[in-house]
């Protein structure tokens, strides 16, 4: 079983910055993708950014403002969010996909962290 623990959410003014962190732990053999999704009230969950072993993808709405990075030694993914806008307000969820030590595929989610952008 793989657990994800997120941190770094909070309240920030428009134009401000936040950095989210997500650490994966448990029975991990390898991780081939870690990413961030978000869900605003009344909306579907959407991809924000994902980092695989070969590429990085961003939602158009965050390109140039957000940056995803990984520390593979720590099984941790970060999301640096700059120039935040009120429309970035949402619960942000971390996701990790890979193989456990029993070589079974896993697709795990964090509990979510609230990001609120408001003056």
N, C-alpha and C positions, 0 to 999 in steps of 0.2 A: 504494500500500500504506500502511496506517495502523498505527502501532505505539502500544501503550499501556504506560506504565511506572508501576508502583504503588510506593508507599513508605508507611511509617508503622506497619506491623504490629509485633507483639512480645508480650511477656509482661506481664500486668497483673493486679493483685489484684481480686477481686470488689468492685464499687462504684467501680472506677477508670474512667479515661477514656483513649481513644486517638483520634488523628485520622489517617485514611487519606487519601492523595493519589493522584491518577492523572492523568498528563499524556499527551495524545494528540499525535502528531506524524506528519508524512508528507504524502501527497497529500490534503489536506483542503480541500474546497470549503465544506461546511457540516456541522454536527452537529445532529441534531434530538433526540437522546436520549443521555444518559449515566447509567450506573447501577452499582450494586453488587450482586453476588450472593455467596453463600457456600455452601461445601460442607463439612459435618462428616464425620468418618470413618463409613463405612457408610451414609451418607444421600445423597439426591439433591441436586443444586445447587438452591438456592432464591433467589428474589428477596429482597433486603434493602430497597433503595430505588432509585427511578429518577426522574430529572428530565428531562422533555421540554420543548419550547419553550412548552408551555401548562399543564403540570401537574406535580405531584410525587406519587408514590405510595410508601407504606411498607408493609412487612409488618406485620401486627398485632402480632407479637412484639417489634417494635422501636419502635413508635409511642410518642412521648413521651420516648424515650431517645436515639434517633439523629436526626441532622439531615444532610441532603444539601444541598450547595450547588455552584454552578458559577461558574467564572471564564471566560466565553466568549472573552474576549480572549486567554486563555492556553490555551484548549482543555483545561481542567483541571476535574476534579470532585473534591470532598472528601466525606468521611464523618466527621462528628464523632460519636463513640460515647461516651455517658455511662452511668453506672450499669450498668456491664458485669456480666454474669452468666456463670457457668461454661458455660451452654448457648449462649452466644455464641461459644464456641470453634469455630473453623473456618478454612479457607482462604478468604480474601475475594478475589473476582475483580472487576475493573473491566470494564465493557462500554461500547462506544460505537457508535452507528449514525448513518449520515449518507450524504453523497455525496462522492466524491473529485473531484479537479479534472477528471477525464474524465467526470464526472457519473454515474459508476457507483455503485450502492449499496454501502456497506461495513457490515460487522457484525463488529467486532474485539473481541478479548479480551486482557486483560493476563495476565501469567504467574502471578498469584496472590501473596498475601502472608498469612502465617500470623498469626492472632490467637489467643492462648491466655489464658484467664481462669482463674487458679488461685491459691490461697493457698499 
